[in-house]
Amino acid sequence: MGWLKRKAEDALRRNLPAGLFCVLLSLPASLEGQRTARNAAALEELLQRAAVHVQTGQLTAAEGELQKAILQAPGDVRALTLLGGVLGMQGRLDESSRFFEKVLKIDPGNQDARRNLAANQLQLGQISAARKNLEAILKSNPADRQAILMLGFACERAQEFRKAITYLEQVPDLVREHPDHVAALARSYYRTGQVDKARLQLRRLQDSTADPASAYLGVQISMEARDWDTAERTLDSIKSAYPRPVLVTYQRARIRYETGRYAECKSLLEPVANSPESNGTVLNLLAWCYLKGGDEGTATRILSYATDTFPAEAANFIDLGKLCLKGNRLDRGLEVVQRGVSRHPSSGPLFELKGELESRQGLHAPAMESYRQAVQLSPRSSEALLGLAIAQTNLLQNKEAIASFEKGIRLFPREARFHAEYGKILLLPWASGEIPESSAKAERLLRKAVQLDGSLLTARFELGNLLVKSQRAEEALPHLEKAAELDPANAQIRFVLARAYRALGRKEEYEREMLVFQKLEKSAGR
């Protein structure tokens, strides 16, 4: 959102009231009460010197003069407002906001200070707070065009795209002033299915400026919307002018990857990968081209090289670790992710993968800590929370596991695995002594899991097994048959299915399933 900062600087230097950071040097000194003529003159001199420093770009000097002014007159709205603007121009947005908040405590109706505060909040990602301030401005003055623009921008950031369109369409001339505005409107059109309108905005963006960076922003928006044709045309128009041609090549390769043209993608990337312009992102996409072509060995070598040479790209550690997990190379995978988390200690997905690798090796205590860290870093990851709950179960931390499962069902009510795994642990021997009607609750959970995902093996088998034990073989049968269909080489499923057939007096099916069960047991060396 560099447009907010640039508009602030322009307005502050020109002392224009229409800008986002308005300098209120014209307010009467009587707002601060009665002063002696001498003190008032000294204050005015400090403010005037600060204004001159701002106009000449000497922001540190301006800040010093304003701090002196505030020491002399702590409640002077002009000094507080100007200092908030100067701090904002230096990127010290939190400090800047505190001064605008002080202004609003003194003068709640000061719309310029409220707009300035909202601009800071937008840049800081405090979208909800910014919206409240902008809505307050528009309640007082519905025709405030800058507030309308900023509120549209805030709605787009909050992914309320229809509201964003409503506001941004009211100020088309302001939208056209900066590529960020156009991008926000185009993204909103894409997200609401108005593809033609989105493309029109991006064409205007491309036609209205000779700056290839603005056109590249349009590429990013269209690729985000998976509008590959628009992205390709825009890339073709800037490939000779854009100052970083490797980015253009990478995006053209991405388009080919996303549209299933893996050989073409590889052809574009390999010259870059073998040049000084190579980086971790390029190598990651190249590795995926080889994976899609069935060459897992080359993909693994590329990712291994990438983690050594470009360790700043966390995705390469994750993808290499997953390949090791898939190939049951657990020690190698754990070594990869341990290097990854040491380089990227804030990566939730890496800690999640570390937990999975540790669980597969029976390292339940380390797995629990890895999953706990993953949950803290990625609180919206259902996989991390489910992994934590299962690890707690494996460590016999039953109360903690139940709390994690309950939390998972609250946060992810349509995630069948939480219901299935929770139901499964309630069938363990300890549950009957600690949880009232644990078997009935387990059945409800397993039925809910089947309702949410009929192809979930755990839910089908555990429910079928419970029903057989409860002498309800007829109810159990469709669940067990589905489980056998999902995992035909599972001896345990075949054995329980055979029991269900025997309970129903279906001798032929019983004997068939027992024969399959015995063959599977024999092949497993049991």
C-alpha positions in Angstrom: 0.0 0.0 0.0 2.7 2.4 -0.9 0.1 4.8 -2.4 -1.1 5.7 1.1 2.4 6.7 2.2 3.1 8.6 -1.0 -0.1 10.5 -0.8 0.6 11.3 2.9 4.0 12.7 2.0 2.7 14.8 -0.8 -0.1 16.2 1.3 2.1 16.9 4.3 4.7 18.8 2.2 2.1 20.8 0.3 0.1 21.4 3.5 -3.1 20.4 1.6 -6.2 19.7 3.6 -7.5 17.1 1.0 -4.6 14.7 1.7 -4.5 11.7 3.9 -2.2 13.4 6.4 -3.5 16.9 6.8 -1.4 19.5 8.6 -3.6 21.7 10.7 -1.3 24.7 11.0 -4.2 27.0 10.2 -6.2 26.1 13.3 -6.6 29.0 15.8 -4.3 28.9 18.8 -7.3 29.4 21.0 -8.0 25.7 20.8 -5.4 25.2 23.5 -6.9 27.8 25.8 -5.4 31.1 26.9 -1.7 31.6 26.5 0.6 34.5 27.1 1.5 36.3 23.9 5.1 35.3 24.3 4.5 31.6 24.7 2.1 31.6 21.8 4.7 33.3 19.6 7.3 30.8 20.6 4.9 27.9 19.8 4.0 29.4 16.4 7.7 29.7 15.6 8.4 26.1 16.4 5.4 25.0 14.2 6.5 27.1 11.3 10.1 25.8 11.5 8.8 22.3 11.6 6.6 22.9 8.5 9.6 24.2 6.6 11.6 21.2 7.6 8.8 18.9 6.3 8.6 20.8 3.0 12.4 20.3 2.5 12.4 16.7 3.5 14.2 17.2 6.8 12.0 14.9 8.9 14.3 14.4 11.8 14.7 18.1 12.3 10.9 18.6 12.0 10.3 15.9 14.6 12.7 17.7 17.0 10.9 21.0 16.6 7.5 19.4 17.1 8.6 17.5 20.2 9.7 20.9 21.7 6.3 22.3 20.7 4.5 19.5 22.5 6.6 19.9 25.6 5.5 23.6 25.6 1.8 22.9 24.8 1.0 19.1 25.3 -2.6 19.5 24.0 -1.9 21.6 20.9 -3.8 19.8 18.1 -1.7 21.3 15.4 1.6 20.0 16.9 0.2 16.6 17.6 -1.2 16.3 14.1 1.9 17.4 12.4 4.1 15.1 14.5 1.8 12.2 13.7 2.3 13.0 10.0 6.0 13.3 10.3 6.3 9.9 12.1 4.1 8.3 9.5 6.4 9.6 6.7 9.3 7.9 8.5 7.4 4.6 8.6 6.9 4.7 12.4 3.2 4.0 12.1 2.4 2.8 15.6 4.0 6.0 17.1 2.2 8.1 14.5 -1.1 6.5 15.3 -0.7 7.4 19.0 -0.5 11.1 18.2 -3.6 11.0 16.0 -5.4 9.2 18.8 -4.4 11.9 21.2 -5.9 14.5 18.7 -9.2 12.6 18.6 -9.4 12.5 22.4 -9.1 16.3 22.4 -11.2 16.8 19.3 -13.4 13.7 18.5 -14.8 15.5 15.4 -11.4 16.0 13.8 -12.0 14.1 10.6 -8.6 14.8 9.2 -6.9 13.1 12.2 -9.4 10.2 11.9 -8.6 9.8 8.2 -4.9 9.9 9.0 -5.3 7.3 11.7 -7.3 5.0 9.4 -4.5 5.3 6.7 -2.0 4.1 9.3 -4.2 1.3 10.4 -4.7 0.1 6.8 -0.9 0.0 6.3 -0.5 -1.9 9.6 -3.1 -4.4 8.5 -5.5 -3.3 11.3 -8.4 -3.5 8.8 -11.3 -3.7 11.3 -10.1 -0.6 13.2 -9.5 1.3 10.0 -13.1 0.5 8.8 -14.6 1.8 12.0 -12.8 5.1 11.6 -13.7 5.4 7.9 -17.3 4.6 8.6 -17.4 7.3 11.3 -16.0 9.8 8.8 -18.7 8.9 6.2 -21.4 9.0 8.8 -20.4 12.6 9.4 -19.7 13.4 5.7 -21.0 10.9 3.2 -19.3 12.7 0.3 -15.7 12.3 1.7 -14.2 10.8 -1.4 -10.9 9.8 0.1 -12.7 8.0 2.9 -14.9 6.2 0.3 -11.7 5.1 -1.6 -10.0 3.9 1.6 -13.1 2.1 2.8 -13.3 0.3 -0.5 -9.7 -0.7 -0.2 -10.3 -1.9 3.4 -13.2 -4.0 2.3 -11.2 -5.6 -0.4 -8.4 -6.4 2.2 -11.2 -7.9 4.4 -12.3 -10.0 1.4 -15.7 -8.4 1.4 -15.5 -7.9 -2.3 -19.0 -6.8 -3.1 -18.8 -4.0 -0.6 -15.4 -3.1 -2.0 -16.9 -2.8 -5.4 -19.8 -0.6 -4.1 -17.3 1.9 -2.6 -14.6 1.8 -5.3 -17.1 2.3 -8.2 -18.2 5.6 -6.5 -14.8 7.2 -7.1 -13.5 5.9 -10.5 -11.2 8.9 -11.0 -9.4 8.2 -7.6 -9.2 4.5 -8.5 -7.4 5.3 -11.7 -4.8 7.4 -10.0 -2.8 4.5 -8.6 -2.2 0.8 -9.7 -3.0 -0.5 -6.2 -6.5 1.0 -6.5 -7.1 -0.6 -9.9 -5.7 -3.9 -8.6 -8.1 -3.9 -5.6 -11.1 -3.3 -7.9 -10.0 -5.9 -10.4 -9.5 -8.5 -7.7 -12.9 -7.7 -6.3 -14.4 -8.2 -9.8 -12.7 -11.5 -10.2 -13.7 -12.8 -6.8 -17.4 -11.9 -7.5 -17.3 -13.6 -10.9 -17.3 -10.4 -13.0 -14.4 -11.5 -15.2 -15.0 -9.1 -18.1 -15.0 -6.1 -15.7 -11.8 -7.4 -14.1 -10.1 -7.7 -17.4 -11.2 -4.2 -18.4 -9.6 -2.8 -15.3 -6.4 -4.6 -16.0 -6.3 -3.4 -19.6 -6.8 0.1 -18.3 -3.9 -0.5 -15.9 -1.7 -1.6 -18.8 -2.7 1.2 -21.1 -2.6 4.0 -18.6 1.1 3.8 -17.8 4.4 3.0 -19.4 5.6 1.5 -16.1 6.0 -2.3 -16.6 5.8 -2.7 -12.8 2.2 -1.7 -12.9 1.4 -4.1 -15.7 3.2 -6.8 -13.7 0.9 -6.1 -10.8 -2.0 -6.9 -13.2 -0.3 -10.2 -14.0 -0.3 -11.1 -10.4 -3.9 -10.3 -10.0 -5.0 -12.3 -13.1 -2.8 -15.3 -12.1 -4.3 -15.2 -8.6 -7.7 -15.5 -10.4 -6.4 -18.3 -12.6 -7.1 -16.1 -15.7 -4.2 -17.6 -17.5 -4.9 -16.0 -20.9 -5.0 -12.5 -19.6 -1.8 -13.1 -17.6 0.0 -14.5 -20.6 -1.0 -11.6 -22.8 0.2 -9.1 -20.3 3.5 -10.9 -19.8 4.1 -11.0 -23.5 3.6 -7.2 -23.6 6.3 -6.5 -20.9 8.8 -9.3 -21.4 11.3 -6.9 -23.1 10.7 -4.0 -20.8 10.4 -5.5 -17.3 13.7 -4.9 -15.3 13.7 -8.4 -13.9 13.2 -10.8 -16.9 13.7 -13.9 -14.7 10.4 -13.0 -13.0 8.6 -12.8 -16.3 10.0 -16.2 -17.3 9.1 -17.7 -14.0 5.5 -16.5 -14.3 5.2 -17.8 -17.9 6.5 -21.1 -16.7 3.9 -21.1 -13.9 1.1 -20.6 -16.4 2.3 -23.6 -18.3 2.6 -25.7 -15.1 -0.9 -24.7 -14.0 -2.4 -25.6 -17.4 -0.7 -29.0 -17.5 2.0 -28.2 -20.0 4.8 -29.6 -17.8 7.4 -30.1 -20.6 7.0 -26.5 -21.8 7.3 -25.3 -18.2 10.5 -27.4 -17.7 12.0 -26.0 -21.0 11.5 -22.4 -19.7 12.9 -23.0 -16.3 16.0 -25.1 -16.9 18.0 -22.3 -18.5 17.2 -20.1 -15.5 17.9 -22.9 -13.0 21.4 -23.3 -14.6 22.2 -19.6 -14.5 23.3 -17.1 -11.8 19.6 -16.0 -11.7 18.6 -19.3 -10.2 16.8 -19.3 -6.9 14.8 -21.5 -4.6 11.4 -20.7 -6.1 12.6 -21.5 -9.6 14.0 -24.8 -8.5 10.9 -25.7 -6.6 8.7 -25.3 -9.6 11.2 -27.2 -11.8 11.2 -30.1 -9.3 7.4 -30.2 -9.5 7.7 -30.4 -13.3 9.8 -33.5 -12.9 7.4 -35.0 -10.4 4.4 -34.5 -12.7 6.4 -36.2 -15.4 7.0 -39.2 -13.1 10.7 -38.6 -12.4 10.7 -38.5 -8.6 14.5 -39.2 -8.5 15.4 -36.0 -10.4 12.9 -34.0 -8.4 14.4 -35.2 -5.1 17.9 -34.3 -6.3 16.7 -30.8 -7.3 15.0 -30.2 -4.0 18.0 -31.5 -2.0 20.3 -29.1 -4.0 17.8 -26.3 -3.4 17.7 -26.8 0.4 21.5 -26.6 0.5 22.0 -23.7 -1.9 18.9 -21.6 -1.2 17.8 -22.4 2.3 15.7 -19.2 2.5 12.9 -21.0 0.6 10.9 -23.1 3.1 8.8 -24.8 0.5 11.8 -26.9 -0.7 12.3 -28.3 2.8 8.6 -29.1 3.0 8.4 -30.8 -0.4 11.6 -32.8 0.1 10.5 -33.9 3.5 7.1 -35.0 2.1 8.9 -37.0 -0.6 11.0 -38.7 2.0 7.8 -39.5 4.0 6.1 -40.9 1.0 9.1 -43.1 0.3 9.3 -44.2 3.9 12.8 -42.6 4.2 11.9 -41.4 7.6 15.4 -40.7 9.0 16.3 -38.7 5.9 13.0 -36.8 6.1 13.5 -35.9 9.7 17.0 -34.7 9.0 15.6 -32.4 6.3 12.8 -30.9 8.3 15.1 -30.4 11.4 17.3 -28.3 9.1 14.2 -26.6 7.8 12.8 -25.6 11.2 16.2 -24.3 12.4 16.2 -22.1 9.3 12.5 -21.3 9.5 11.5 -21.4 13.1 8.2 -19.6 12.3 7.0 -22.2 9.7 3.9 -24.0 11.0 3.9 -26.4 8.0 7.5 -27.5 8.7 6.7 -28.3 12.4 3.6 -30.1 11.3 5.6 -32.3 8.9 8.2 -32.8 11.6 5.5 -34.1 13.9 4.2 -36.5 11.3 7.7 -37.9 10.7 8.3 -38.3 14.4 4.9 -40.0 14.8 5.7 -42.5 12.0 8.9 -43.5 13.9 7.1 -43.9 17.2 8.7 -40.7 18.7 5.4 -39.6 20.3 6.8 -37.1 22.8 8.8 -35.1 20.3 5.9 -35.4 17.9 3.6 -33.9 20.4 5.9 -30.9 20.9 6.3 -30.5 17.2 2.5 -30.5 16.7 2.0 -28.2 19.6 4.4 -25.7 18.0 2.6 -26.1 14.6 -0.7 -25.3 16.3 0.7 -22.2 17.8 2.2 -21.0 14.5 -0.8 -22.2 12.3 -3.9 -22.1 14.5 -6.1 -22.7 11.4 -4.4 -25.9 10.4 -6.7 -28.8 11.1 -3.8 -31.3 10.3 -1.7 -29.8 13.1 -4.4 -29.9 15.7 -5.4 -33.5 14.7 -1.8 -34.6 14.9 -1.5 -33.1 18.4 -4.6 -34.9 19.6 -3.4 -38.2 18.3 0.1 -37.7 19.7 -1.5 -36.9 23.1 -3.6 -40.1 22.8 -0.4 -42.1 22.1 1.2 -40.7 25.2 -1.9 -41.6 27.3 -2.6 -37.9 27.9 -6.3 -38.7 27.6 -7.8 -35.5 29.1 -5.5 -33.3 26.9 -6.4 -35.4 23.9 -10.1 -35.1 24.5 -9.7 -31.3 24.9 -7.8 -31.2 21.5 -10.5 -33.3 19.8 -13.3 -31.1 21.2 -11.4 -28.0 20.1 -11.0 -29.5 16.6 -14.7 -30.2 16.3 -15.5 -26.7 17.3 -13.0 -25.1 14.9 -13.5 -27.6 12.0 -17.0 -29.0 12.4 -17.0 -30.4 8.9 -13.6 -32.2 9.2 -14.7 -35.8 9.4 -11.3 -37.0 10.8 -11.8 -35.3 14.2 -15.1 -37.1 14.7 -13.6 -40.4 13.5 -10.5 -40.3 15.6 -12.3 -39.0 18.7 -14.8 -41.8 18.3 -12.0 -44.3 18.0 -10.3 -43.3 21.2 -13.6 -43.4 23.1 -13.7 -47.1 22.3 -10.5 -47.7 24.2 -10.7 -49.5 27.6 -9.9 -46.4 29.7 -12.8 -44.4 28.2 -15.5 -46.6 29.7 -14.3 -45.9 33.2 -13.8 -42.2 32.8 -16.5 -40.9 30.3 -20.2 -41.6 30.9 -21.8 -43.5 28.0 -18.5 -43.4 26.1 -19.6 -46.1 23.7 -22.8 -44.3 22.7 -20.9 -41.1 22.2 -18.3 -42.9 20.1 -21.1 -44.3 17.9 -22.6 -40.8 17.4 -19.2 -39.4 16.5 -18.4 -42.2 14.0 -21.8 -41.9 12.4 -21.2 -38.1 12.0 -17.8 -38.9 10.4 -19.4 -41.2 7.9 -22.1 -38.6 7.1 -19.4 -36.0 6.4 -17.1 -38.4 4.5 -18.4 -41.8 3.4 -14.9 -42.8 2.1 -13.1 -42.3 5.4 -11.7 -45.7 6.2 -11.3 -45.2 10.0 -14.9 -44.2 10.4 -16.3 -47.0 8.3 -14.3 -49.7 10.0 -14.6 -48.5 13.6 -18.3 -48.0 13.3 -18.7 -51.4 11.7 -16.6 -53.1 14.4 -18.6 -51.4 17.1 -21.9 -52.5 15.6 -20.7 -56.1 15.3 -19.6 -56.1 19.0 -23.1 -54.7 19.8 -24.7 -57.6 18.0 -26.0 -55.4 15.2 -24.3 -57.2 12.3 -26.9 -56.2 9.8 -26.2 -52.5 10.5 -22.5 -53.1 10.5 -22.4 -54.9 7.1 -22.5 -51.9 4.7 -19.8 -50.1 6.7 -17.5 -53.1 6.8 -18.0 -53.9 3.1 -17.2 -50.3 2.2 -14.1 -50.5 4.5 -13.0 -53.7 2.6 -13.5 -51.9 -0.7 -11.3 -49.0 0.5 -8.5 -51.2 1.8 -8.9 -54.7 0.4 -5.5 -55.9 1.8 -6.3 -55.1 5.4 -6.5 -58.4 7.3 -8.3 -56.9 10.3 -11.1 -55.6 8.2 -11.5 -59.0 6.5 -11.7 -60.7 9.8 -14.4 -58.4 11.3 -16.3 -58.6 8.0 -16.2 -62.4 8.3 -17.6 -62.2 11.8 -20.5 -60.1 10.5 -21.3 -62.6 7.8 -21.2 -65.5 10.4 -23.5 -63.6 12.7 -26.0 -63.2 9.8 -25.8 -66.9 9.0 -24.2 -66.2 5.6 -21.8 -69.2 5.6 -20.4 -68.9 2.0 -19.4 -65.2 2.5 -18.0 -66.0 5.9 -15.8 -68.7 4.5 -14.7 -66.6 1.6 -13.6 -63.7 3.9 -11.9 -66.1 6.3 -9.9 -67.5 3.4 -8.9 -64.0 2.3 -8.0 -63.2 5.9 -5.8 -66.2 6.3 -4.0 -65.5 3.0 -3.3 -61.9 4.1 -2.0 -63.1 7.5 0.3 -65.7 5.8 1.7 -63.1 3.4 2.4 -60.8 6.3 4.4 -63.6 8.0 2.1 -64.0 11.0 
